[in-house]
Amino acid sequence: VIAVALLHLAITVRKVNIGLPDCWWNEYIANLSNSLIDDICHKVLDFYSISKEEKMDFMPPRPFILGQTPIMPANSGTSS
């Protein structure tokens, strides 16, 4: 679903005429609504328009790899 939404976003932004019906994705995912695709596209655009600090709220924590120093988020320190 996300791949289809991102293809739709790229096609729309670049104004590419793909020569297929408006709901071309129904060939791959039946009954996928325009509103769901639009919601996914807006979330992607919102993500790329926010600051790096705000993106940290969206990102899952990095896994700890043996031998690496863990990276702690800036706001996770103890307060005095």
C-alpha positions in Angstrom: 0.0 0.0 0.0 2.8 2.4 0.9 4.7 1.6 -2.3 1.6 2.3 -4.4 1.0 5.6 -2.5 4.6 6.7 -3.1 4.4 5.8 -6.8 1.1 7.8 -7.0 2.9 10.7 -5.2 5.8 10.7 -7.6 3.5 10.5 -10.7 1.4 13.3 -9.4 4.3 15.6 -8.4 6.2 15.0 -11.6 3.0 15.4 -13.7 3.7 12.2 -15.6 1.0 10.8 -17.9 1.2 7.1 -17.4 -1.7 6.3 -19.8 -3.7 4.4 -17.2 -7.0 5.0 -15.5 -7.0 7.3 -12.5 -7.3 4.4 -10.1 -4.5 2.3 -11.7 -3.6 0.8 -8.3 -6.8 -1.3 -8.3 -4.9 -3.7 -10.5 -2.6 -4.4 -7.6 -4.7 -3.7 -4.5 -8.4 -4.0 -4.8 -10.6 -1.4 -3.2 -7.8 0.9 -2.1 -9.4 4.3 -1.6 -8.1 7.6 -2.9 -8.4 9.0 0.6 -6.1 6.4 2.1 -3.5 7.1 -0.7 -3.9 10.8 -0.1 -3.4 10.3 3.7 -0.2 8.4 3.1 1.1 10.9 0.6 0.4 13.8 3.1 2.2 12.0 5.9 5.3 11.5 3.7 5.2 15.2 2.6 4.7 16.3 6.2 7.6 14.1 7.4 10.0 15.7 4.8 8.9 19.2 5.7 9.6 19.1 9.4 12.9 19.8 11.2 15.4 17.2 12.2 14.5 17.5 15.9 10.8 16.9 15.1 11.7 13.8 13.0 13.2 12.2 16.0 9.6 11.8 17.4 8.7 9.7 14.4 11.8 7.6 14.3 12.0 4.3 16.2 15.0 4.0 18.6 18.1 2.6 17.0 19.0 -0.9 17.9 22.0 -1.3 20.2 24.9 -3.0 18.4 27.6 -4.7 20.5 30.7 -2.6 20.6 29.0 0.7 19.7 28.3 3.5 22.2 24.5 3.9 22.5 23.1 7.2 21.2 20.8 8.8 23.7 18.2 11.3 22.5 18.9 14.9 23.6 15.9 15.1 25.8 16.4 11.8 27.6 19.0 13.0 30.2 18.2 13.2 33.8 17.0 16.5 35.2 18.4 17.9 38.4 
